[in-house]
Amino acid sequence: MSQPSRPKSPDDQTVMYIRVKRNKTTYFLQCVPSESILQVKEKLEELIDQPVNDQRLILMPNREVLDDSKSLADQKVENDAIIALTLRKDDNEFEEVNIIRPNDFYQSRETDGGSNW
Amino acid sequence: MKKEDTVKLISAEGFEFVIDKKAAMVSQTIRNMLTSPGSFAESEHGEVTFPEISTTILEKICQYFYWSLQYASGKETEFHIEPELTLELIMAANYLDT
């Protein structure tokens, strides 16, 4: 009667990506919602050569520091979310969140529309 | 995720986007750059610079690559494009053969 549906493995449905930003660099990382923050940091470790202990991931824009032991889903990290990366400095403190944004994106259009047709 | 599986795309303003090679190859232009070494100097060290593509557009394009992979695997979601980006986005997509 009804068509048999193709069994889908959980991973197909839930593969997502996040954008990890620091200064002028954005890392697009593929992951699944059940992954832990620690696993995400391990992936970053391979890319940036910084041990997981020296990494701090902060969910933007609310600036929530993400917990290594919890999963992405637990902490409401959604697909395409922006996560700030900060590294531990020499004095053992973490640096401040610093994401540089390009100034060519028009945030608002109160001034003239700039149309020159 | 290994470093060798990723490629770095650099915008006109020098902003860097590190993405999976699989995502980058959604663009035929980038696929050609990466699969014929020696003919494109920029593709050495897995970095490609696009002096004519701005950061905002390049980021949107990276998001498109990942959306495209997700869509192909069955997850049909919308890809939202801010209207003011469309012209530049079309030109960049044309150049990137995407």
Backbone of each chain as ProteinMPNN parsed JSONL, in Angstrom:
{"seq_chain_A": "MSQPSRPKSPDDQTVMYIRVKRNKTTYFLQCVPSESILQVKEKLEELIDQPVNDQRLILMPNREVLDDSKSLADQKVENDAIIALTLRKDDNEFEEVNIIRPNDFYQSRETDGGSNW", "coords_chain_A": {"N_chain_A": [[0.821, -1.175, 0.0], [1.519, 1.485, 1.111], [4.478, 3.213, 0.148], [7.62, 1.7, 0.733], [9.816, 3.254, 2.947], [13.035, 4.571, 2.582], [15.439, 3.436, 4.768], [16.822, 5.7, 6.967], [19.933, 6.619, 8.11], [20.807, 7.975, 11.269], [22.773, 9.888, 11.006], [22.583, 11.034, 8.453], [20.418, 12.735, 8.54], [21.038, 14.632, 10.375], [23.402, 15.979, 9.937], [25.273, 18.841, 10.357], [26.601, 22.226, 10.22], [28.986, 24.445, 11.696], [30.113, 27.821, 12.269], [33.199, 28.785, 13.113], [34.761, 31.461, 14.501], [37.591, 33.635, 14.56], [39.342, 36.554, 14.922], [40.326, 37.349, 11.717], [39.571, 35.041, 10.534], [37.461, 32.382, 9.481], [36.3, 29.239, 10.39], [34.7, 26.618, 8.853], [32.987, 24.068, 10.214], [31.981, 20.721, 9.958], [29.493, 18.885, 11.695], [27.574, 16.939, 14.104], [24.485, 17.256, 15.92], [24.641, 15.778, 18.3], [27.216, 15.724, 19.013], [29.963, 16.369, 21.267], [31.252, 19.373, 22.853], [33.891, 19.086, 23.374], [34.699, 17.301, 21.409], [34.432, 18.895, 19.179], [36.411, 20.755, 19.711], [38.603, 19.112, 19.459], [38.624, 18.643, 16.768], [39.231, 21.181, 15.885], [41.728, 21.424, 16.954], [43.319, 19.939, 15.258], [43.313, 21.542, 13.055], [44.286, 24.047, 13.813], [46.44, 23.639, 15.433], [46.385, 24.008, 18.219], [46.183, 22.998, 21.525], [43.327, 21.354, 23.072], [42.859, 22.31, 25.614], [43.672, 24.885, 25.558], [41.799, 26.191, 24.21], [38.858, 28.141, 23.892], [35.451, 28.054, 23.438], [32.838, 30.115, 22.38], [29.446, 30.745, 22.295], [27.823, 32.789, 19.99], [25.226, 35.258, 19.466], [24.99, 35.644, 22.173], [27.126, 35.201, 23.813], [27.708, 32.916, 25.354], [29.714, 30.75, 27.179], [30.864, 27.709, 25.992], [30.376, 24.398, 27.207], [32.689, 21.807, 27.632], [31.888, 19.177, 28.22], [29.279, 18.944, 27.465], [26.79, 18.512, 24.819], [26.4, 19.787, 21.429], [23.723, 20.079, 20.829], [22.578, 20.134, 23.367], [23.352, 22.641, 24.232], [22.034, 24.298, 22.592], [23.177, 24.893, 20.096], [22.866, 25.746, 16.875], [22.422, 24.829, 13.355], [24.727, 26.459, 11.198], [25.467, 28.246, 13.138], [27.242, 30.92, 14.798], [30.327, 30.758, 16.313], [32.554, 31.965, 18.648], [36.087, 31.796, 18.811], [38.47, 31.659, 21.299], [41.815, 31.936, 22.457], [44.152, 30.641, 24.876], [46.224, 32.891, 26.568], [49.733, 33.851, 27.065], [49.834, 34.575, 29.719], [48.215, 32.864, 30.905], [45.536, 33.511, 30.961], [42.431, 33.726, 29.132], [42.13, 35.122, 25.844], [40.31, 38.075, 24.75], [37.087, 38.02, 23.123], [37.401, 38.392, 19.724], [36.3, 39.311, 16.855], [36.675, 40.202, 13.649], [34.843, 42.261, 11.549], [33.846, 42.621, 8.2], [33.578, 45.806, 6.61], [31.834, 46.21, 4.597], [29.312, 45.453, 4.583], [26.017, 46.31, 4.441], [24.439, 47.45, 7.125], [22.246, 48.962, 7.839], [19.751, 50.98, 6.258], [19.325, 53.782, 6.4], [20.369, 56.059, 5.281], [20.86, 57.511, 2.006], [19.561, 55.553, -0.703], [21.462, 54.917, -2.468], [21.132, 54.311, -5.1], [21.938, 54.331, -8.469], [20.787, 54.305, -10.95]], "CA_chain_A": [[0.0, 0.0, 0.0], [2.376, 2.675, 1.149], [5.829, 2.91, -0.324], [8.586, 1.531, 1.824], [10.728, 4.393, 2.968], [14.448, 4.204, 2.702], [15.871, 3.66, 6.151], [17.839, 6.738, 6.994], [20.767, 6.574, 9.32], [20.654, 9.246, 12.002], [23.743, 10.896, 10.605], [22.132, 11.733, 7.246], [19.447, 13.78, 8.833], [21.414, 15.681, 11.321], [24.698, 16.614, 9.706], [25.146, 20.292, 10.352], [27.915, 22.862, 10.267], [29.055, 25.661, 12.513], [31.165, 28.738, 11.831], [34.03, 29.172, 14.246], [35.461, 32.666, 14.057], [38.56, 34.328, 15.4], [39.999, 37.589, 14.111], [39.849, 37.442, 10.347], [39.406, 33.708, 9.967], [36.27, 31.604, 9.817], [36.424, 27.81, 10.1], [33.415, 25.946, 8.733], [33.17, 22.702, 10.702], [30.803, 19.864, 9.906], [29.335, 18.14, 12.933], [26.195, 16.516, 14.355], [24.031, 17.873, 17.177], [24.964, 14.995, 19.492], [28.648, 15.818, 19.291], [30.29, 17.19, 22.425], [32.114, 20.517, 22.577], [35.266, 18.586, 23.391], [34.979, 16.725, 20.095], [34.606, 20.02, 18.256], [37.739, 21.327, 19.963], [39.608, 18.195, 18.937], [38.698, 18.892, 15.326], [39.933, 22.453, 15.723], [43.12, 21.213, 17.31], [44.012, 19.472, 14.061], [43.416, 22.617, 12.072], [45.007, 25.245, 14.263], [47.585, 23.26, 16.257], [46.295, 24.494, 19.593], [45.563, 21.94, 22.341], [41.953, 21.675, 23.457], [42.825, 23.068, 26.861], [43.96, 26.303, 25.311], [40.73, 26.75, 23.385], [37.57, 28.418, 24.531], [34.434, 28.326, 22.413], [31.767, 30.955, 22.939], [28.328, 30.869, 21.368], [27.405, 34.169, 19.75], [25.724, 36.511, 20.016], [24.753, 35.811, 23.607], [28.398, 35.079, 24.536], [27.693, 31.834, 26.341], [30.891, 29.892, 27.08], [30.38, 26.346, 25.803], [30.908, 23.416, 28.141], [33.3, 20.66, 26.964], [31.24, 17.885, 28.463], [27.913, 18.902, 26.93], [26.728, 18.398, 23.366], [25.966, 20.986, 20.706], [22.268, 20.179, 20.97], [22.299, 20.54, 24.749], [23.585, 24.058, 24.444], [21.265, 25.035, 21.597], [23.977, 25.358, 18.972], [22.134, 25.302, 15.697], [23.11, 24.851, 12.072], [25.197, 27.771, 10.751], [25.693, 29.143, 14.27], [28.572, 31.531, 14.881], [30.974, 30.484, 17.595], [33.83, 32.657, 18.737], [37.178, 31.001, 19.371], [39.53, 32.444, 21.928], [42.908, 31.066, 22.879], [44.784, 31.019, 26.14], [47.423, 33.701, 26.349], [50.905, 33.453, 27.85], [49.643, 34.781, 31.158], [47.246, 31.845, 31.328], [44.145, 33.95, 30.817], [41.987, 33.648, 27.753], [42.013, 36.424, 25.193], [38.945, 38.556, 24.584], [36.492, 37.679, 21.837], [37.764, 39.393, 18.726], [35.917, 38.906, 15.511], [36.702, 41.387, 12.81], [33.806, 42.155, 10.544], [34.099, 43.471, 7.042], [32.693, 46.959, 6.704], [31.124, 46.467, 3.354], [27.959, 44.925, 4.677], [25.125, 47.406, 4.814], [23.63, 47.03, 8.269], [20.958, 49.652, 7.818], [19.656, 51.78, 5.037], [18.644, 55.049, 6.654], [20.868, 57.081, 4.363], [20.307, 57.362, 0.661], [19.564, 54.178, -1.175], [22.666, 54.68, -3.26], [20.838, 53.774, -6.423], [22.386, 55.265, -9.491], [20.324, 53.71, -12.214]], "C_chain_A": [[0.871, 1.246, 0.0], [3.778, 2.273, 0.717], [6.767, 2.725, 0.847], [9.561, 2.702, 1.812], [12.137, 3.896, 3.184], [14.884, 4.463, 4.144], [16.995, 4.688, 6.172], [18.661, 6.606, 8.261], [20.703, 7.943, 9.989], [21.601, 10.303, 11.48], [23.286, 11.674, 9.384], [21.318, 12.944, 7.62], [20.074, 14.938, 9.548], [22.789, 16.267, 11.086], [24.498, 18.126, 9.592], [26.536, 20.899, 10.262], [27.829, 24.077, 11.163], [30.181, 26.527, 11.964], [31.942, 29.186, 13.056], [34.896, 30.341, 13.8], [36.462, 33.192, 15.074], [39.318, 35.3, 14.507], [39.455, 37.569, 12.688], [39.567, 36.086, 9.712], [38.116, 33.048, 10.416], [36.525, 30.156, 9.432], [35.027, 27.23, 10.004], [33.645, 24.5, 9.155], [31.889, 21.902, 10.574], [30.732, 19.066, 11.191], [27.89, 17.653, 13.026], [25.784, 17.043, 15.724], [24.439, 17.103, 18.435], [26.439, 15.055, 19.85], [28.917, 16.708, 20.507], [31.2, 18.341, 22.006], [33.567, 20.066, 22.532], [35.633, 18.014, 22.022], [35.194, 17.822, 19.059], [35.997, 20.618, 18.438], [38.843, 20.432, 19.421], [39.755, 18.374, 17.436], [39.488, 20.165, 15.06], [41.421, 22.286, 15.992], [43.922, 20.781, 16.086], [44.234, 20.587, 13.062], [44.332, 23.733, 12.522], [46.196, 24.942, 15.161], [47.559, 23.881, 17.646], [45.602, 23.41, 20.413], [44.183, 22.366, 22.844], [41.905, 22.516, 24.72], [43.079, 24.553, 26.675], [42.881, 26.961, 24.463], [39.502, 27.047, 24.229], [36.581, 28.751, 23.427], [33.254, 29.045, 23.049], [30.668, 31.137, 21.911], [27.932, 32.336, 21.228], [25.942, 34.169, 19.336], [25.571, 36.651, 21.521], [25.993, 35.596, 24.458], [28.397, 34.01, 25.618], [28.926, 30.948, 26.133], [30.422, 28.44, 27.013], [31.143, 25.342, 26.66], [31.42, 22.167, 27.406], [32.489, 19.383, 27.074], [29.841, 17.803, 27.865], [27.941, 18.829, 25.402], [26.283, 19.722, 22.746], [24.464, 21.18, 20.898], [21.881, 20.672, 22.363], [22.381, 22.035, 24.923], [22.976, 24.898, 23.338], [22.123, 25.618, 20.483], [23.323, 24.828, 17.708], [22.993, 25.328, 14.444], [23.495, 26.28, 11.695], [25.457, 28.742, 11.903], [27.108, 29.72, 14.223], [29.123, 31.299, 16.272], [32.315, 31.186, 17.61], [34.864, 31.727, 19.354], [38.148, 31.946, 20.047], [40.576, 31.461, 22.449], [43.516, 31.56, 24.186], [46.073, 31.785, 25.845], [48.571, 33.212, 27.226], [50.701, 33.616, 29.343], [48.553, 33.868, 31.701], [45.782, 32.276, 31.304], [43.739, 33.798, 29.352], [41.869, 35.044, 27.166], [40.534, 36.802, 25.095], [38.408, 38.099, 23.229], [36.853, 38.777, 20.854], [37.418, 38.866, 17.342], [35.859, 40.169, 14.678], [35.652, 41.226, 11.719], [34.105, 43.079, 9.383], [33.136, 44.642, 7.052], [31.979, 47.24, 5.401], [29.698, 45.963, 3.425], [27.038, 46.011, 5.184], [24.193, 46.968, 5.92], [22.267, 47.691, 8.235], [20.918, 50.541, 6.593], [18.949, 53.094, 5.298], [19.116, 56.1, 5.684], [20.411, 56.752, 2.947], [20.469, 55.933, 0.144], [20.755, 53.885, -2.053], [22.367, 54.173, -4.654], [21.226, 54.802, -7.465], [22.012, 54.728, -10.863], [20.046, 54.786, -13.225]], "O_chain_A": [[0.944, 1.968, -0.994], [4.199, 1.132, 0.904], [6.729, 3.476, 1.822], [10.066, 3.082, 0.757], [12.374, 2.915, 3.889], [14.719, 5.565, 4.668], [17.996, 4.546, 5.469], [18.115, 6.495, 9.359], [20.557, 8.96, 9.31], [21.277, 11.49, 11.503], [23.573, 12.867, 9.281], [21.508, 14.036, 7.084], [19.689, 16.091, 9.351], [23.305, 16.984, 11.943], [23.66, 18.607, 8.829], [27.534, 20.179, 10.232], [26.763, 24.657, 11.366], [31.085, 26.038, 11.285], [31.412, 29.876, 13.926], [35.666, 30.229, 12.847], [36.212, 33.192, 16.279], [39.865, 34.918, 13.473], [38.256, 37.751, 12.478], [39.352, 35.989, 8.504], [37.726, 33.141, 11.579], [36.915, 29.865, 8.301], [34.247, 27.327, 10.951], [34.418, 23.785, 8.518], [30.831, 22.34, 11.024], [31.751, 18.623, 11.721], [27.08, 17.92, 12.139], [26.632, 17.254, 16.591], [24.57, 17.69, 19.509], [26.863, 14.505, 20.867], [28.196, 17.675, 20.751], [31.833, 18.298, 20.951], [34.37, 20.587, 21.759], [36.744, 18.22, 21.535], [36.036, 17.693, 18.17], [36.678, 20.947, 17.466], [39.886, 20.913, 18.979], [40.854, 18.274, 16.891], [40.303, 20.227, 14.139], [42.261, 22.916, 15.349], [45.063, 21.204, 15.901], [45.212, 20.584, 12.314], [45.07, 24.304, 11.719], [46.888, 25.857, 15.607], [48.605, 24.241, 18.186], [44.53, 22.946, 20.026], [43.901, 23.552, 23.02], [41.01, 23.346, 24.881], [42.74, 25.369, 27.532], [43.009, 28.113, 24.048], [39.159, 26.306, 25.15], [36.834, 29.615, 22.588], [32.744, 28.649, 24.097], [30.909, 31.616, 20.803], [27.731, 33.035, 22.221], [25.455, 33.134, 18.881], [25.976, 37.663, 22.092], [25.951, 35.778, 25.674], [29.013, 34.179, 26.67], [29.154, 30.453, 25.029], [29.669, 27.99, 27.876], [32.361, 25.419, 26.819], [30.677, 21.543, 26.649], [32.414, 18.601, 26.126], [29.274, 16.715, 27.766], [28.976, 19.055, 24.775], [25.851, 20.643, 23.44], [23.992, 22.298, 21.105], [20.989, 21.504, 22.522], [21.596, 22.634, 25.657], [23.34, 26.059, 23.155], [21.838, 26.704, 19.978], [23.236, 23.618, 17.497], [24.136, 25.785, 14.464], [22.697, 27.204, 11.849], [25.648, 29.936, 11.671], [28.035, 29.108, 13.693], [28.477, 31.602, 17.275], [33.121, 31.023, 16.694], [34.574, 30.976, 20.285], [38.599, 32.92, 19.445], [40.27, 30.329, 22.823], [43.407, 32.733, 24.544], [46.885, 31.393, 25.007], [48.411, 32.286, 28.022], [51.305, 32.902, 30.143], [48.039, 34.068, 32.801], [44.893, 31.478, 31.6], [44.584, 33.747, 28.458], [41.56, 36.011, 27.862], [39.642, 35.984, 25.32], [39.175, 37.825, 22.306], [36.635, 39.958, 21.124], [38.157, 38.079, 16.751], [35.091, 41.088, 14.966], [35.58, 40.194, 11.052], [34.57, 44.202, 9.579], [31.986, 44.488, 7.462], [31.57, 48.369, 5.133], [28.958, 46.035, 2.445], [27.268, 46.572, 6.255], [23.259, 46.202, 5.685], [21.254, 47.07, 8.559], [21.946, 50.814, 5.973], [18.077, 53.495, 4.528], [18.332, 56.964, 5.293], [19.653, 55.805, 2.739], [21.397, 55.217, 0.517], [21.034, 52.725, -2.353], [23.259, 53.656, -5.326], [20.89, 55.981, -7.359], [22.818, 54.707, -11.793], [19.648, 54.488, -14.351]]}, "seq_chain_B": "MKKEDTVKLISAEGFEFVIDKKAAMVSQTIRNMLTSPGSFAESEHGEVTFPEISTTILEKICQYFYWSLQYASGKETEFHIEPELTLELIMAANYLDT", "coords_chain_B": {"N_chain_B": [[38.613, 15.885, 11.579], [40.814, 16.544, 9.05], [43.679, 18.574, 8.262], [44.443, 18.338, 5.638], [42.147, 17.817, 4.322], [40.936, 20.148, 3.998], [40.441, 23.453, 2.625], [41.617, 26.761, 2.093], [39.884, 29.705, 1.597], [40.321, 32.952, 0.428], [39.287, 36.273, 0.842], [38.712, 39.437, -0.905], [39.323, 41.409, 0.971], [41.112, 40.108, 2.488], [40.133, 38.33, 4.367], [39.789, 35.111, 5.833], [38.509, 31.888, 4.971], [38.083, 28.74, 6.08], [37.338, 25.738, 4.73], [35.784, 22.475, 4.142], [37.272, 20.42, 1.63], [35.509, 19.014, 0.112], [33.227, 20.58, 0.199], [34.122, 22.883, -1.059], [34.472, 21.998, -3.617], [32.04, 22.097, -4.811], [32.012, 24.209, -6.351], [32.837, 24.446, -9.663], [34.993, 25.828, -10.72], [36.798, 26.058, -8.559], [37.149, 23.366, -8.11], [38.527, 22.634, -10.415], [40.834, 24.114, -10.037], [41.942, 22.825, -7.875], [42.328, 20.239, -8.696], [44.105, 20.172, -10.737], [47.077, 20.495, -10.314], [49.721, 22.877, -10.351], [48.968, 24.34, -12.556], [47.583, 26.411, -11.522], [48.774, 28.835, -9.623], [47.833, 29.8, -7.202], [46.729, 27.664, -5.91], [48.539, 26.268, -4.479], [49.651, 24.995, -1.322], [47.043, 24.725, -0.536], [45.497, 27.058, -0.55], [43.366, 29.574, -1.764], [43.092, 32.655, -3.327], [40.719, 35.227, -3.767], [40.682, 38.021, -5.241], [38.666, 39.564, -6.258], [36.329, 39.054, -4.99], [34.232, 39.978, -2.382], [34.306, 39.894, 1.257], [31.794, 39.458, 2.563], [30.286, 38.348, 0.513], [31.829, 36.106, -0.122], [31.597, 34.651, 2.214], [28.885, 34.06, 2.145], [28.858, 32.431, -0.043], [30.34, 30.234, 0.856], [28.573, 29.328, 2.768], [26.584, 28.577, 1.057], [27.785, 26.407, -0.266], [27.842, 24.445, 1.753], [25.133, 24.259, 2.298], [24.293, 23.258, -0.096], [25.435, 20.699, -0.085], [24.012, 19.577, 2.008], [21.419, 19.715, 1.017], [21.62, 17.991, -1.145], [21.81, 15.605, 0.15], [19.341, 15.091, 0.983], [18.164, 16.762, 2.842], [15.931, 19.156, 2.761], [16.038, 22.387, 2.843], [15.522, 25.972, 3.145], [17.446, 28.421, 1.369], [18.439, 31.348, 2.386], [18.774, 34.563, 0.946], [20.031, 37.741, 1.321], [18.578, 40.577, -0.177], [20.232, 42.721, -1.024], [22.564, 41.511, -1.614], [22.357, 40.061, -3.881], [23.211, 40.811, -6.568], [26.077, 40.944, -6.56], [26.471, 38.381, -5.688], [25.528, 36.792, -7.744], [27.375, 37.404, -9.732], [29.718, 36.437, -8.614], [29.059, 33.745, -8.329], [28.861, 33.044, -10.958], [31.497, 33.332, -11.821], [32.651, 31.388, -10.262], [31.474, 29.19, -11.249], [29.2, 27.902, -10.163]], "CA_chain_B": [[38.793, 16.632, 10.331], [42.242, 16.765, 8.856], [44.018, 19.788, 7.536], [44.549, 18.067, 4.193], [40.82, 17.751, 3.723], [40.361, 21.484, 3.954], [41.061, 24.428, 1.738], [41.368, 28.098, 2.63], [39.501, 30.685, 0.585], [40.654, 34.276, 0.946], [38.497, 37.292, 0.15], [39.405, 40.646, -1.338], [39.841, 42.141, 2.135], [42.078, 39.294, 3.24], [39.498, 37.462, 5.358], [40.007, 33.714, 5.471], [37.457, 30.924, 5.257], [38.615, 27.387, 5.976], [36.199, 24.832, 4.537], [36.12, 21.13, 3.638], [37.485, 20.385, 0.182], [34.278, 18.506, -0.49], [32.309, 21.71, 0.049], [34.678, 23.818, -2.039], [34.378, 21.458, -4.972], [30.717, 22.411, -5.367], [32.371, 25.158, -7.404], [33.649, 23.811, -10.71], [36.239, 26.588, -10.854], [37.696, 25.644, -7.483], [37.463, 21.953, -8.339], [39.581, 22.573, -11.429], [42.069, 24.643, -9.461], [42.528, 21.886, -6.925], [42.628, 18.925, -9.254], [45.171, 20.213, -11.731], [48.137, 21.249, -9.647], [50.764, 23.411, -11.219], [48.466, 25.322, -13.508], [47.107, 27.569, -10.777], [49.733, 29.071, -8.546], [47.176, 30.055, -5.914], [46.231, 26.473, -5.231], [49.566, 25.641, -3.662], [49.382, 25.113, 0.108], [45.614, 24.652, -0.265], [44.902, 28.38, -0.337], [42.989, 30.265, -2.992], [42.696, 34.032, -3.061], [39.787, 35.798, -4.734], [40.778, 39.466, -5.044], [37.495, 40.309, -6.721], [35.137, 38.67, -4.229], [34.278, 40.584, -1.046], [34.165, 38.97, 2.372], [30.4, 39.079, 2.81], [29.868, 37.452, -0.572], [32.546, 34.837, -0.011], [31.011, 33.877, 3.324], [27.586, 33.555, 1.682], [29.16, 31.342, -0.959], [30.713, 29.071, 1.672], [27.336, 28.816, 3.35], [25.875, 27.921, -0.041], [28.414, 25.103, -0.5], [27.386, 23.495, 2.776], [23.698, 24.067, 2.102], [24.184, 22.413, -1.275], [25.729, 19.326, 0.319], [22.903, 19.114, 2.837], [20.266, 19.547, 0.15], [21.847, 16.795, -1.964], [21.648, 14.396, 0.952], [17.938, 14.904, 1.329], [17.594, 17.726, 3.787], [15.527, 20.271, 1.922], [15.736, 23.616, 3.589], [15.644, 27.169, 2.334], [18.704, 29.149, 1.449], [18.007, 32.745, 2.352], [19.755, 35.506, 0.417], [19.624, 39.127, 1.495], [18.429, 41.169, -1.517], [21.321, 43.592, -1.471], [23.735, 40.719, -1.986], [22.118, 39.224, -5.054], [23.985, 41.098, -7.778], [27.452, 40.464, -6.388], [26.451, 36.932, -5.504], [25.371, 36.189, -9.065], [28.636, 37.537, -10.464], [30.692, 35.522, -8.016], [28.651, 32.377, -8.64], [29.19, 32.832, -12.359], [32.942, 33.128, -11.894], [33.003, 30.136, -9.6], [30.804, 28.088, -11.929], [28.463, 27.236, -9.086]], "C_chain_B": [[40.267, 16.971, 10.142], [42.501, 18.033, 8.055], [44.031, 19.546, 6.036], [43.196, 18.004, 3.528], [40.199, 19.123, 3.597], [41.11, 22.375, 2.982], [40.725, 25.801, 2.3], [41.043, 29.043, 1.484], [39.695, 32.071, 1.177], [39.95, 35.347, 0.137], [39.367, 38.484, -0.234], [40.028, 41.397, -0.169], [40.813, 41.32, 2.974], [41.466, 38.448, 4.34], [39.584, 36.016, 4.88], [38.838, 32.821, 5.849], [38.017, 29.532, 5.021], [37.438, 26.432, 5.866], [36.667, 23.47, 4.043], [36.32, 21.207, 2.125], [36.217, 19.948, -0.535], [33.281, 19.646, -0.735], [32.81, 22.637, -1.051], [34.479, 23.323, -3.465], [32.978, 21.573, -5.569], [30.93, 23.434, -6.479], [33.266, 24.473, -8.418], [35.002, 24.5, -10.834], [37.246, 26.15, -9.807], [38.097, 24.187, -7.669], [38.598, 21.835, -9.345], [40.915, 23.057, -10.872], [42.746, 23.589, -8.604], [42.921, 20.561, -7.562], [43.638, 18.981, -10.393], [46.292, 21.064, -11.183], [49.154, 21.751, -10.641], [50.22, 24.443, -12.173], [47.923, 26.564, -12.813], [48.009, 27.794, -9.577], [49.056, 29.229, -7.197], [46.828, 28.779, -5.183], [47.326, 25.733, -4.484], [49.248, 25.899, -2.2], [47.887, 25.14, 0.411], [44.969, 25.991, 0.033], [44.563, 29.005, -1.674], [42.521, 31.666, -2.648], [41.782, 34.524, -4.168], [39.779, 37.313, -4.571], [39.52, 40.21, -5.485], [36.212, 39.926, -5.977], [35.24, 39.208, -2.806], [33.985, 39.537, 0.025], [32.73, 38.5, 2.575], [29.915, 38.083, 1.764], [30.541, 36.092, -0.426], [31.979, 33.99, 1.118], [29.684, 33.261, 2.892], [27.803, 32.366, 0.772], [29.551, 30.088, -0.194], [29.47, 28.46, 2.296], [26.549, 28.074, 2.289], [26.438, 26.534, -0.303], [27.863, 24.071, 0.473], [25.9, 23.223, 2.641], [23.48, 23.101, 0.957], [24.443, 20.942, -0.936], [24.57, 18.761, 1.13], [21.683, 18.836, 1.979], [20.387, 18.267, -0.656], [21.636, 15.523, -1.164], [20.24, 14.293, 1.519], [17.329, 15.934, 2.241], [17.2, 18.977, 3.017], [15.103, 21.472, 2.724], [15.908, 24.81, 2.668], [17.032, 27.753, 2.436], [18.368, 30.621, 1.293], [19.115, 33.662, 1.851], [19.237, 36.919, 0.636], [19.616, 39.821, 0.134], [19.619, 41.991, -1.966], [22.557, 42.818, -1.903], [23.596, 40.099, -3.362], [23.005, 39.532, -6.253], [25.407, 40.569, -7.676], [27.511, 38.959, -6.305], [26.348, 36.236, -6.856], [26.697, 36.249, -9.817], [29.667, 36.57, -9.938], [30.351, 34.082, -8.371], [28.989, 32.047, -10.09], [30.677, 32.544, -12.511], [33.337, 31.775, -11.337], [32.326, 28.934, -10.234], [30.059, 27.23, -10.922], [26.963, 27.405, -9.299]], "O_chain_B": [[40.88, 17.614, 10.994], [41.659, 18.493, 7.284], [43.677, 20.427, 5.252], [43.095, 18.122, 2.307], [39.063, 19.255, 3.142], [42.239, 22.096, 2.578], [39.673, 25.986, 2.912], [41.808, 29.173, 0.529], [39.277, 32.332, 2.305], [40.0, 35.344, -1.093], [40.562, 38.54, 0.058], [41.12, 41.954, -0.289], [41.278, 41.763, 4.024], [42.192, 37.899, 5.169], [39.468, 35.732, 3.688], [38.246, 32.978, 6.917], [38.383, 29.183, 3.898], [36.634, 26.321, 6.791], [37.798, 23.321, 3.582], [35.633, 21.956, 1.431], [35.89, 20.429, -1.62], [32.583, 19.667, -1.749], [32.031, 23.119, -1.873], [34.337, 24.113, -4.398], [32.762, 21.183, -6.716], [30.143, 23.52, -7.422], [34.336, 23.974, -8.07], [36.027, 23.847, -11.029], [38.409, 25.899, -10.122], [39.243, 23.814, -7.417], [39.52, 21.04, -9.162], [41.974, 22.508, -11.176], [43.971, 23.471, -8.602], [43.758, 19.838, -7.022], [43.991, 17.945, -10.957], [46.435, 22.229, -11.553], [49.411, 21.109, -11.66], [50.952, 25.351, -12.569], [47.813, 27.631, -13.418], [47.994, 27.015, -8.624], [49.613, 28.848, -6.168], [46.649, 28.793, -3.965], [47.071, 24.674, -3.91], [48.639, 26.916, -1.87], [47.495, 25.539, 1.507], [43.998, 26.058, 0.786], [45.366, 28.974, -2.607], [41.661, 31.85, -1.786], [42.025, 34.279, -5.349], [38.948, 37.842, -3.833], [39.332, 41.37, -5.12], [35.133, 40.422, -6.302], [36.211, 38.934, -2.102], [33.487, 38.449, -0.262], [32.473, 37.308, 2.739], [29.229, 37.111, 2.078], [29.9, 35.054, -0.587], [31.887, 32.768, 1.003], [29.383, 32.112, 3.214], [27.036, 31.404, 0.802], [29.134, 28.989, -0.559], [29.324, 27.239, 2.352], [25.917, 27.058, 2.577], [25.684, 25.589, -0.534], [27.471, 22.972, 0.081], [25.45, 22.095, 2.842], [22.607, 22.235, 1.014], [23.756, 20.052, -1.438], [24.191, 17.603, 0.958], [20.989, 17.839, 2.182], [19.411, 17.541, -0.839], [21.318, 14.477, -1.729], [19.982, 13.501, 2.426], [16.11, 15.982, 2.403], [18.064, 19.778, 2.659], [13.978, 21.566, 3.214], [16.384, 24.672, 1.541], [17.712, 27.605, 3.452], [18.049, 31.082, 0.197], [20.262, 33.55, 2.284], [18.139, 37.261, 0.196], [20.563, 39.663, -0.636], [19.983, 41.973, -3.141], [23.483, 43.384, -2.483], [24.582, 39.66, -3.954], [23.506, 38.61, -6.895], [25.89, 39.855, -8.555], [28.457, 38.33, -6.778], [26.999, 35.218, -7.09], [27.1, 35.279, -10.458], [30.404, 35.952, -10.706], [31.239, 33.288, -8.678], [29.355, 30.916, -10.412], [31.072, 31.63, -13.235], [34.228, 31.104, -11.856], [32.558, 27.796, -9.825], [30.253, 26.017, -10.835], [26.167, 26.915, -8.498]]}, "name": "protein", "num_of_chains": 2, "seq": "MSQPSRPKSPDDQTVMYIRVKRNKTTYFLQCVPSESILQVKEKLEELIDQPVNDQRLILMPNREVLDDSKSLADQKVENDAIIALTLRKDDNEFEEVNIIRPNDFYQSRETDGGSNWMKKEDTVKLISAEGFEFVIDKKAAMVSQTIRNMLTSPGSFAESEHGEVTFPEISTTILEKICQYFYWSLQYASGKETEFHIEPELTLELIMAANYLDT"}
